[in-house]
Amino acid sequence: MNKDVVRVLDHGKELTISFDDCILYHGVDSIGGLALGFRMMQWAINEMSPNVAPDRETISFKTAFPGPGLRDAVEMIARVVTRGAYTVLQEIPVQAPEGVYGHMYFEVTVGEQTRRISLAPGALPEEFVQTGRAIKAGNADEHLKKRWTELKHGLSEAVLGANFKDLIVVHP
């Protein structure tokens, strides 16, 4: 698997999408979630369509974590939000770690195949979750805001540099 790109078809034309392309679409504010969404889609597409770039129209995505970075990476790659193929789950069928909000549970479908995954315990550092919650609640001074930015960029680097299989639990 090429860690640098995701390949999909759009109306018969193969598109090669990089993480930098996702940054151009989303920006860097939620870069940790952006990296997670990019790597998750890359892993899922490789798992379910290893030899052929799948058509974007065949991809759908469900999650219990509605973070903007994750959503935008998945949208950039598969246009799931635009096509109405993106669902935020209120309930999940398995235990999954909590995120800043929601749970780190995901279902990616490519064609007739679906992969149900959650983040592995410890893949999302507790400091990240607690700092993010403090920021979202408005309980942050300048030091904490700076730390939050550092944590988001650190998470992005960790996710992009990791073997993605080490970050997830695959559910039946």
Backbone as JSON Lines, residues from 0, in Angstrom:
{"i":0,"aa":"M","n":[0.85,-1.18,0.0],"ca":[0.0,0.0,0.0],"c":[0.89,1.23,0.0]}
{"i":1,"aa":"N","n":[0.6,2.14,-0.87],"ca":[1.32,3.41,-0.92],"c":[0.76,4.32,0.17]}
{"i":2,"aa":"K","n":[1.59,4.65,1.17],"ca":[1.14,5.49,2.28],"c":[0.85,6.92,1.86]}
{"i":3,"aa":"D","n":[1.25,7.28,0.66],"ca":[1.15,8.67,0.26],"c":[-0.15,9.04,-0.44]}
{"i":4,"aa":"V","n":[-0.87,8.07,-0.99],"ca":[-2.05,8.4,-1.78],"c":[-3.18,7.39,-1.6]}
{"i":5,"aa":"V","n":[-4.36,7.83,-2.02],"ca":[-5.54,6.99,-2.14],"c":[-6.01,7.15,-3.58]}
{"i":6,"aa":"R","n":[-6.38,6.04,-4.2],"ca":[-6.86,6.08,-5.58],"c":[-8.34,5.69,-5.62]}
{"i":7,"aa":"V","n":[-9.13,6.52,-6.3],"ca":[-10.55,6.24,-6.51],"c":[-10.91,6.65,-7.93]}
{"i":8,"aa":"L","n":[-12.01,6.12,-8.41],"ca":[-12.53,6.52,-9.71],"c":[-13.65,7.54,-9.53]}
{"i":9,"aa":"D","n":[-13.67,8.52,-10.39],"ca":[-14.73,9.51,-10.41],"c":[-15.21,9.63,-11.85]}
{"i":10,"aa":"H","n":[-16.39,9.07,-12.12],"ca":[-16.95,9.06,-13.47],"c":[-15.94,8.48,-14.48]}
{"i":11,"aa":"G","n":[-15.31,7.37,-14.07],"ca":[-14.4,6.66,-14.96],"c":[-12.97,7.18,-14.96]}
{"i":12,"aa":"K","n":[-12.72,8.31,-14.34],"ca":[-11.36,8.87,-14.3],"c":[-10.72,8.53,-12.96]}
{"i":13,"aa":"E","n":[-9.5,7.98,-12.99],"ca":[-8.82,7.68,-11.75],"c":[-8.23,8.94,-11.14]}
{"i":14,"aa":"L","n":[-8.56,9.15,-9.87],"ca":[-8.03,10.28,-9.11],"c":[-7.02,9.75,-8.09]}
{"i":15,"aa":"T","n":[-5.94,10.46,-7.93],"ca":[-4.93,10.13,-6.93],"c":[-4.95,11.24,-5.9]}
{"i":16,"aa":"I","n":[-5.36,10.91,-4.67],"ca":[-5.54,11.91,-3.62],"c":[-4.5,11.69,-2.54]}
{"i":17,"aa":"S","n":[-3.78,12.75,-2.23],"ca":[-2.75,12.68,-1.19],"c":[-3.26,13.32,0.1]}
{"i":18,"aa":"F","n":[-2.51,13.11,1.17],"ca":[-2.84,13.78,2.42],"c":[-2.74,15.3,2.26]}
{"i":19,"aa":"D","n":[-1.77,15.75,1.49],"ca":[-1.66,17.19,1.23],"c":[-2.9,17.74,0.53]}
{"i":20,"aa":"D","n":[-3.51,16.93,-0.35],"ca":[-4.77,17.35,-0.99],"c":[-5.86,17.51,0.07]}
{"i":21,"aa":"C","n":[-5.88,16.61,1.03],"ca":[-6.87,16.71,2.11],"c":[-6.65,17.98,2.93]}
{"i":22,"aa":"I","n":[-5.38,18.33,3.15],"ca":[-5.08,19.58,3.87],"c":[-5.57,20.78,3.07]}
{"i":23,"aa":"L","n":[-5.38,20.75,1.75],"ca":[-5.88,21.85,0.92],"c":[-7.39,22.0,1.04]}
{"i":24,"aa":"Y","n":[-8.1,20.9,1.2],"ca":[-9.55,20.93,1.33],"c":[-9.99,21.38,2.72]}
{"i":25,"aa":"H","n":[-9.37,20.81,3.76],"ca":[-9.82,21.05,5.13],"c":[-9.06,22.16,5.86]}
{"i":26,"aa":"G","n":[-7.77,22.24,5.64],"ca":[-6.92,23.09,6.46],"c":[-6.23,22.23,7.51]}
{"i":27,"aa":"V","n":[-5.74,22.86,8.57],"ca":[-4.99,22.09,9.57],"c":[-5.6,22.13,10.97]}
{"i":28,"aa":"D","n":[-6.74,22.76,11.15],"ca":[-7.29,22.88,12.5],"c":[-7.57,21.52,13.14]}
{"i":29,"aa":"S","n":[-8.16,20.6,12.41],"ca":[-8.44,19.25,12.93],"c":[-7.56,18.23,12.22]}
{"i":30,"aa":"I","n":[-6.26,18.51,12.2],"ca":[-5.33,17.71,11.4],"c":[-5.18,16.28,11.91]}
{"i":31,"aa":"G","n":[-5.38,16.05,13.21],"ca":[-5.33,14.68,13.73],"c":[-6.45,13.84,13.15]}
{"i":32,"aa":"G","n":[-7.66,14.35,13.17],"ca":[-8.79,13.63,12.57],"c":[-8.66,13.52,11.07]}
{"i":33,"aa":"L","n":[-8.09,14.54,10.44],"ca":[-7.86,14.51,9.0],"c":[-6.93,13.35,8.64]}
{"i":34,"aa":"A","n":[-5.84,13.21,9.41],"ca":[-4.9,12.11,9.17],"c":[-5.57,10.77,9.41]}
{"i":35,"aa":"L","n":[-6.37,10.68,10.47],"ca":[-7.07,9.43,10.76],"c":[-8.02,9.06,9.63]}
{"i":36,"aa":"G","n":[-8.8,10.01,9.15],"ca":[-9.73,9.74,8.05],"c":[-9.0,9.33,6.79]}
{"i":37,"aa":"F","n":[-7.91,10.01,6.47],"ca":[-7.14,9.68,5.27],"c":[-6.58,8.26,5.36]}
{"i":38,"aa":"R","n":[-5.93,7.94,6.46],"ca":[-5.33,6.61,6.6],"c":[-6.39,5.52,6.68]}
{"i":39,"aa":"M","n":[-7.52,5.81,7.31],"ca":[-8.59,4.82,7.4],"c":[-9.16,4.5,6.02]}
{"i":40,"aa":"M","n":[-9.4,5.53,5.22],"ca":[-9.92,5.29,3.88],"c":[-8.89,4.56,3.03]}
{"i":41,"aa":"Q","n":[-7.65,4.92,3.17],"ca":[-6.58,4.27,2.43],"c":[-6.52,2.78,2.79]}
{"i":42,"aa":"W","n":[-6.56,2.48,4.08],"ca":[-6.53,1.09,4.54],"c":[-7.76,0.33,4.04]}
{"i":43,"aa":"A","n":[-8.94,0.92,4.23],"ca":[-10.19,0.24,3.85],"c":[-10.26,-0.03,2.36]}
{"i":44,"aa":"I","n":[-9.88,0.94,1.55],"ca":[-9.91,0.75,0.1],"c":[-8.92,-0.34,-0.3]}
{"i":45,"aa":"N","n":[-7.75,-0.32,0.29],"ca":[-6.76,-1.36,-0.01],"c":[-7.26,-2.74,0.41]}
{"i":46,"aa":"E","n":[-7.96,-2.82,1.52],"ca":[-8.5,-4.09,2.01],"c":[-9.6,-4.63,1.1]}
{"i":47,"aa":"M","n":[-10.48,-3.76,0.64],"ca":[-11.67,-4.21,-0.08],"c":[-11.53,-4.13,-1.6]}
{"i":48,"aa":"S","n":[-10.56,-3.38,-2.09],"ca":[-10.35,-3.26,-3.53],"c":[-8.85,-3.12,-3.79]}
{"i":49,"aa":"P","n":[-8.09,-4.18,-3.47],"ca":[-6.63,-4.06,-3.5],"c":[-6.01,-3.86,-4.87]}
{"i":50,"aa":"N","n":[-6.67,-4.29,-5.91],"ca":[-6.06,-4.24,-7.24],"c":[-6.67,-3.23,-8.19]}
{"i":51,"aa":"V","n":[-7.8,-2.64,-7.77],"ca":[-8.52,-1.72,-8.65],"c":[-9.01,-0.54,-7.83]}
{"i":52,"aa":"A","n":[-8.82,0.65,-8.35],"ca":[-9.38,1.84,-7.69],"c":[-10.9,1.74,-7.73]}
{"i":53,"aa":"P","n":[-11.57,1.8,-6.58],"ca":[-13.03,1.7,-6.58],"c":[-13.69,3.0,-7.03]}
{"i":54,"aa":"D","n":[-14.89,2.89,-7.52],"ca":[-15.66,4.07,-7.88],"c":[-16.12,4.76,-6.61]}
{"i":55,"aa":"R","n":[-15.96,6.05,-6.54],"ca":[-16.41,6.82,-5.37],"c":[-17.87,6.53,-5.03]}
{"i":56,"aa":"E","n":[-18.66,6.33,-6.06],"ca":[-20.1,6.13,-5.87],"c":[-20.42,4.86,-5.09]}
{"i":57,"aa":"T","n":[-19.47,3.95,-4.95],"ca":[-19.71,2.69,-4.25],"c":[-19.27,2.75,-2.79]}
{"i":58,"aa":"I","n":[-18.79,3.89,-2.35],"ca":[-18.24,4.01,-1.0],"c":[-19.23,4.72,-0.08]}
{"i":59,"aa":"S","n":[-19.41,4.17,1.11],"ca":[-20.19,4.85,2.14],"c":[-19.42,4.78,3.46]}
{"i":60,"aa":"F","n":[-19.81,5.62,4.41],"ca":[-19.06,5.74,5.65],"c":[-20.01,6.03,6.8]}
{"i":61,"aa":"K","n":[-19.87,5.26,7.89],"ca":[-20.64,5.5,9.11],"c":[-19.65,5.64,10.26]}
{"i":62,"aa":"T","n":[-19.98,6.51,11.19],"ca":[-19.1,6.72,12.33],"c":[-19.88,7.18,13.55]}
{"i":63,"aa":"A","n":[-19.31,6.91,14.71],"ca":[-19.85,7.45,15.96],"c":[-18.99,8.63,16.42]}
{"i":64,"aa":"F","n":[-18.03,9.04,15.57],"ca":[-17.17,10.19,15.87],"c":[-17.35,11.22,14.76]}
{"i":65,"aa":"P","n":[-18.12,12.27,15.01],"ca":[-18.42,13.25,13.96],"c":[-17.42,14.4,13.85]}
{"i":66,"aa":"G","n":[-16.15,14.13,14.05],"ca":[-15.15,15.18,13.98],"c":[-14.99,15.76,12.58]}
{"i":67,"aa":"P","n":[-14.74,17.06,12.49],"ca":[-14.66,17.73,11.19],"c":[-13.47,17.29,10.33]}
{"i":68,"aa":"G","n":[-12.33,17.01,10.94],"ca":[-11.17,16.57,10.15],"c":[-11.42,15.22,9.52]}
{"i":69,"aa":"L","n":[-11.91,14.27,10.32],"ca":[-12.23,12.94,9.8],"c":[-13.25,13.04,8.68]}
{"i":70,"aa":"R","n":[-14.32,13.78,8.94],"ca":[-15.38,13.93,7.93],"c":[-14.83,14.51,6.63]}
{"i":71,"aa":"D","n":[-13.99,15.53,6.72],"ca":[-13.49,16.17,5.52],"c":[-12.53,15.29,4.73]}
{"i":72,"aa":"A","n":[-11.73,14.47,5.41],"ca":[-10.85,13.53,4.69],"c":[-11.68,12.53,3.91]}
{"i":73,"aa":"V","n":[-12.71,11.99,4.56],"ca":[-13.58,11.01,3.91],"c":[-14.35,11.67,2.75]}
{"i":74,"aa":"E","n":[-14.79,12.9,2.96],"ca":[-15.48,13.64,1.9],"c":[-14.55,13.91,0.72]}
{"i":75,"aa":"M","n":[-13.34,14.32,0.99],"ca":[-12.38,14.59,-0.08],"c":[-12.15,13.35,-0.94]}
{"i":76,"aa":"I","n":[-12.03,12.22,-0.29],"ca":[-11.73,10.98,-1.01],"c":[-12.96,10.41,-1.7]}
{"i":77,"aa":"A","n":[-14.09,10.36,-1.01],"ca":[-15.24,9.62,-1.55],"c":[-16.49,10.45,-1.77]}
{"i":78,"aa":"R","n":[-16.48,11.73,-1.44],"ca":[-17.64,12.61,-1.6],"c":[-18.89,12.05,-0.9]}
{"i":79,"aa":"V","n":[-18.69,11.38,0.23],"ca":[-19.8,10.73,0.93],"c":[-20.79,11.72,1.52]}
{"i":80,"aa":"V","n":[-20.32,12.85,2.02],"ca":[-21.24,13.84,2.59],"c":[-22.11,14.41,1.48]}
{"i":81,"aa":"T","n":[-21.49,14.82,0.41],"ca":[-22.2,15.38,-0.74],"c":[-23.24,14.4,-1.29]}
{"i":82,"aa":"R","n":[-22.88,13.12,-1.34],"ca":[-23.78,12.11,-1.91],"c":[-24.79,11.54,-0.92]}
{"i":83,"aa":"G","n":[-24.73,11.98,0.34],"ca":[-25.64,11.45,1.36],"c":[-25.28,10.05,1.81]}
{"i":84,"aa":"A","n":[-24.0,9.68,1.68],"ca":[-23.54,8.35,2.05],"c":[-22.67,8.39,3.32]}
{"i":85,"aa":"Y","n":[-22.85,9.43,4.12],"ca":[-22.13,9.62,5.38],"c":[-23.15,9.66,6.49]}
{"i":86,"aa":"T","n":[-22.99,8.79,7.5],"ca":[-23.95,8.7,8.59],"c":[-23.23,8.81,9.92]}
{"i":87,"aa":"V","n":[-23.76,9.62,10.82],"ca":[-23.25,9.68,12.19],"c":[-24.15,8.77,13.02]}
{"i":88,"aa":"L","n":[-23.53,7.75,13.59],"ca":[-24.25,6.75,14.39],"c":[-24.45,7.26,15.82]}
{"i":89,"aa":"Q","n":[-25.63,7.07,16.33],"ca":[-25.91,7.43,17.72],"c":[-25.61,6.27,18.66]}
{"i":90,"aa":"E","n":[-25.71,5.06,18.13],"ca":[-25.41,3.86,18.91],"c":[-24.44,3.01,18.11]}
{"i":91,"aa":"I","n":[-23.58,2.28,18.83],"ca":[-22.6,1.43,18.16],"c":[-22.74,0.0,18.67]}
{"i":92,"aa":"P","n":[-22.4,-0.97,17.83],"ca":[-22.6,-2.38,18.19],"c":[-21.5,-2.99,19.05]}
{"i":93,"aa":"V","n":[-20.41,-2.27,19.28],"ca":[-19.28,-2.81,20.04],"c":[-18.73,-1.72,20.96]}
{"i":94,"aa":"Q","n":[-17.89,-2.11,21.89],"ca":[-17.18,-1.14,22.71],"c":[-16.14,-0.45,21.85]}
{"i":95,"aa":"A","n":[-16.03,0.85,21.99],"ca":[-15.03,1.62,21.26],"c":[-14.56,2.75,22.16]}
{"i":96,"aa":"P","n":[-13.29,3.11,22.08],"ca":[-12.79,4.2,22.91],"c":[-13.54,5.5,22.63]}
{"i":97,"aa":"E","n":[-13.62,6.32,23.68],"ca":[-14.23,7.63,23.52],"c":[-13.24,8.57,22.87]}
{"i":98,"aa":"G","n":[-13.77,9.48,22.06],"ca":[-12.97,10.55,21.49],"c":[-13.21,11.82,22.27]}
{"i":99,"aa":"V","n":[-12.82,12.94,21.71],"ca":[-13.11,14.22,22.34],"c":[-14.62,14.33,22.52]}
{"i":100,"aa":"Y","n":[-15.35,13.85,21.53],"ca":[-16.79,13.64,21.61],"c":[-17.09,12.42,20.78]}
{"i":101,"aa":"G","n":[-18.14,11.71,21.1],"ca":[-18.47,10.49,20.37],"c":[-17.51,9.36,20.69]}
{"i":102,"aa":"H","n":[-17.63,8.29,19.93],"ca":[-16.78,7.11,20.09],"c":[-16.02,6.84,18.8]}
{"i":103,"aa":"M","n":[-14.88,6.24,18.94],"ca":[-13.97,6.0,17.81],"c":[-14.34,4.69,17.12]}
{"i":104,"aa":"Y","n":[-15.54,4.65,16.53],"ca":[-16.07,3.49,15.82],"c":[-16.42,3.93,14.41]}
{"i":105,"aa":"F","n":[-16.12,3.04,13.43],"ca":[-16.27,3.39,12.02],"c":[-16.73,2.19,11.2]}
{"i":106,"aa":"E","n":[-17.52,2.43,10.19],"ca":[-17.9,1.41,9.2],"c":[-17.65,2.0,7.82]}
{"i":107,"aa":"V","n":[-16.76,1.35,7.08],"ca":[-16.45,1.78,5.72],"c":[-16.95,0.7,4.78]}
{"i":108,"aa":"T","n":[-17.75,1.1,3.8],"ca":[-18.25,0.17,2.8],"c":[-17.72,0.56,1.44]}
{"i":109,"aa":"V","n":[-17.21,-0.43,0.73],"ca":[-16.77,-0.27,-0.65],"c":[-17.48,-1.37,-1.44]}
{"i":110,"aa":"G","n":[-18.4,-0.97,-2.3],"ca":[-19.19,-1.96,-3.04],"c":[-20.04,-2.77,-2.08]}
{"i":111,"aa":"E","n":[-19.87,-4.08,-2.1],"ca":[-20.67,-4.98,-1.26],"c":[-19.95,-5.36,0.03]}
{"i":112,"aa":"Q","n":[-18.75,-4.85,0.24],"ca":[-17.96,-5.22,1.42],"c":[-17.95,-4.09,2.44]}
{"i":113,"aa":"T","n":[-17.97,-4.46,3.71],"ca":[-17.89,-3.48,4.78],"c":[-16.84,-3.91,5.79]}
{"i":114,"aa":"R","n":[-16.09,-2.94,6.28],"ca":[-15.16,-3.17,7.38],"c":[-15.64,-2.33,8.56]}
{"i":115,"aa":"R","n":[-15.8,-3.0,9.7],"ca":[-16.2,-2.34,10.95],"c":[-14.98,-2.29,11.84]}
{"i":116,"aa":"I","n":[-14.59,-1.09,12.23],"ca":[-13.38,-0.95,13.02],"c":[-13.57,0.07,14.14]}
{"i":117,"aa":"S","n":[-12.74,-0.07,15.13],"ca":[-12.64,0.96,16.16],"c":[-11.16,1.2,16.39]}
{"i":118,"aa":"L","n":[-10.85,2.31,17.0],"ca":[-9.46,2.55,17.35],"c":[-9.08,1.57,18.46]}
{"i":119,"aa":"A","n":[-7.85,1.12,18.43],"ca":[-7.34,0.24,19.47],"c":[-7.22,1.04,20.77]}
{"i":120,"aa":"P","n":[-7.4,0.37,21.9],"ca":[-7.19,1.07,23.17],"c":[-5.79,1.7,23.21]}
{"i":121,"aa":"G","n":[-5.73,2.94,23.61],"ca":[-4.46,3.65,23.7],"c":[-4.01,4.32,22.42]}
{"i":122,"aa":"A","n":[-4.67,4.05,21.3],"ca":[-4.27,4.69,20.03],"c":[-4.53,6.19,20.07]}
{"i":123,"aa":"L","n":[-5.5,6.6,20.83],"ca":[-5.81,8.01,21.01],"c":[-5.4,8.37,22.44]}
{"i":124,"aa":"P","n":[-4.33,9.12,22.61],"ca":[-3.83,9.41,23.96],"c":[-4.87,10.11,24.84]}
{"i":125,"aa":"E","n":[-4.91,9.74,26.11],"ca":[-5.85,10.33,27.06],"c":[-5.66,11.85,27.17]}
{"i":126,"aa":"E","n":[-4.41,12.31,27.12],"ca":[-4.16,13.76,27.18],"c":[-4.84,14.46,26.0]}
{"i":127,"aa":"F","n":[-4.84,13.83,24.84],"ca":[-5.49,14.4,23.67],"c":[-6.99,14.56,23.94]}
{"i":128,"aa":"V","n":[-7.61,13.51,24.43],"ca":[-9.06,13.53,24.69],"c":[-9.4,14.59,25.74]}
{"i":129,"aa":"Q","n":[-8.69,14.59,26.86],"ca":[-9.01,15.51,27.94],"c":[-8.74,16.97,27.55]}
{"i":130,"aa":"T","n":[-7.65,17.2,26.85],"ca":[-7.35,18.57,26.4],"c":[-8.39,19.04,25.4]}
{"i":131,"aa":"G","n":[-8.76,18.17,24.46],"ca":[-9.78,18.53,23.49],"c":[-11.11,18.85,24.14]}
{"i":132,"aa":"R","n":[-11.48,18.08,25.15],"ca":[-12.74,18.36,25.86],"c":[-12.7,19.7,26.58]}
{"i":133,"aa":"A","n":[-11.56,20.02,27.18],"ca":[-11.42,21.31,27.85],"c":[-11.53,22.45,26.85]}
{"i":134,"aa":"I","n":[-10.9,22.28,25.7],"ca":[-10.97,23.31,24.64],"c":[-12.41,23.49,24.18]}
{"i":135,"aa":"K","n":[-13.08,22.37,23.88],"ca":[-14.46,22.44,23.37],"c":[-15.41,23.04,24.39]}
{"i":136,"aa":"A","n":[-15.11,22.86,25.68],"ca":[-15.96,23.42,26.74],"c":[-15.67,24.89,27.0]}
{"i":137,"aa":"G","n":[-14.62,25.42,26.35],"ca":[-14.27,26.81,26.53],"c":[-13.43,27.06,27.77]}
{"i":138,"aa":"N","n":[-12.86,26.0,28.34],"ca":[-12.07,26.11,29.57],"c":[-10.58,26.07,29.27]}
{"i":139,"aa":"A","n":[-10.1,27.0,28.47],"ca":[-8.7,26.93,28.06],"c":[-8.04,28.29,28.1]}
{"i":140,"aa":"D","n":[-6.85,28.3,28.7],"ca":[-6.03,29.5,28.62],"c":[-5.11,29.37,27.41]}
{"i":141,"aa":"E","n":[-4.28,30.37,27.2],"ca":[-3.4,30.36,26.01],"c":[-2.44,29.18,26.03]}
{"i":142,"aa":"H","n":[-1.94,28.81,27.2],"ca":[-1.03,27.66,27.3],"c":[-1.73,26.38,26.84]}
{"i":143,"aa":"L","n":[-2.96,26.16,27.3],"ca":[-3.69,24.96,26.92],"c":[-4.03,24.96,25.43]}
{"i":144,"aa":"K","n":[-4.37,26.12,24.89],"ca":[-4.65,26.22,23.45],"c":[-3.41,25.87,22.63]}
{"i":145,"aa":"K","n":[-2.26,26.33,23.08],"ca":[-1.01,25.99,22.4],"c":[-0.74,24.49,22.5]}
{"i":146,"aa":"R","n":[-0.97,23.92,23.69],"ca":[-0.77,22.48,23.87],"c":[-1.71,21.69,22.96]}
{"i":147,"aa":"W","n":[-2.95,22.15,22.81],"ca":[-3.94,21.48,21.96],"c":[-3.44,21.42,20.51]}
{"i":148,"aa":"T","n":[-2.92,22.52,20.03],"ca":[-2.36,22.55,18.67],"c":[-1.21,21.56,18.55]}
{"i":149,"aa":"E","n":[-0.34,21.52,19.53],"ca":[0.77,20.56,19.51],"c":[0.25,19.12,19.49]}
{"i":150,"aa":"L","n":[-0.75,18.84,20.32],"ca":[-1.31,17.48,20.38],"c":[-1.95,17.07,19.06]}
{"i":151,"aa":"K","n":[-2.67,17.99,18.42],"ca":[-3.31,17.67,17.13],"c":[-2.26,17.36,16.07]}
{"i":152,"aa":"H","n":[-1.23,18.15,16.01],"ca":[-0.17,17.89,15.02],"c":[0.6,16.62,15.37]}
{"i":153,"aa":"G","n":[0.81,16.37,16.65],"ca":[1.47,15.14,17.07],"c":[0.66,13.91,16.72]}
{"i":154,"aa":"L","n":[-0.65,14.0,16.9],"ca":[-1.52,12.87,16.53],"c":[-1.44,12.63,15.03]}
{"i":155,"aa":"S","n":[-1.49,13.68,14.25],"ca":[-1.39,13.55,12.8],"c":[-0.1,12.82,12.41]}
{"i":156,"aa":"E","n":[1.01,13.26,12.96],"ca":[2.29,12.63,12.63],"c":[2.32,11.17,13.06]}
{"i":157,"aa":"A","n":[1.76,10.87,14.23],"ca":[1.73,9.49,14.72],"c":[0.88,8.6,13.81]}
{"i":158,"aa":"V","n":[-0.29,9.1,13.43],"ca":[-1.19,8.32,12.57],"c":[-0.57,8.1,11.19]}
{"i":159,"aa":"L","n":[0.0,9.14,10.63],"ca":[0.6,9.01,9.3],"c":[1.83,8.11,9.31]}
{"i":160,"aa":"G","n":[2.55,8.06,10.42],"ca":[3.76,7.26,10.5],"c":[3.56,5.83,10.94]}
{"i":161,"aa":"A","n":[2.38,5.52,11.46],"ca":[2.13,4.19,12.02],"c":[1.7,3.18,10.96]}
{"i":162,"aa":"N","n":[1.88,1.91,11.28],"ca":[1.23,0.85,10.53],"c":[-0.24,0.93,10.95]}
{"i":163,"aa":"F","n":[-1.13,1.25,10.04],"ca":[-2.52,1.52,10.41],"c":[-3.15,0.34,11.14]}
{"i":164,"aa":"K","n":[-2.78,-0.88,10.79],"ca":[-3.35,-2.06,11.46],"c":[-3.05,-2.07,12.95]}
{"i":165,"aa":"D","n":[-1.97,-1.4,13.36],"ca":[-1.63,-1.33,14.78],"c":[-2.52,-0.34,15.54]}
{"i":166,"aa":"L","n":[-3.23,0.5,14.83],"ca":[-4.07,1.52,15.45],"c":[-5.53,1.1,15.61]}
{"i":167,"aa":"I","n":[-5.9,-0.03,15.01],"ca":[-7.33,-0.39,14.96],"c":[-7.61,-1.79,15.46]}
{"i":168,"aa":"V","n":[-8.88,-1.99,15.76],"ca":[-9.44,-3.31,16.03],"c":[-10.49,-3.53,14.94]}
{"i":169,"aa":"V","n":[-10.38,-4.64,14.22],"ca":[-11.36,-4.97,13.18],"c":[-12.43,-5.86,13.81]}
{"i":170,"aa":"H","n":[-13.69,-5.49,13.63],"ca":[-14.81,-6.24,14.22],"c":[-15.52,-7.05,13.14]}
{"i":171,"aa":"P","n":[-16.05,-8.21,13.53],"ca":[-16.8,-9.02,12.54],"c":[-18.07,-8.34,12.09]}
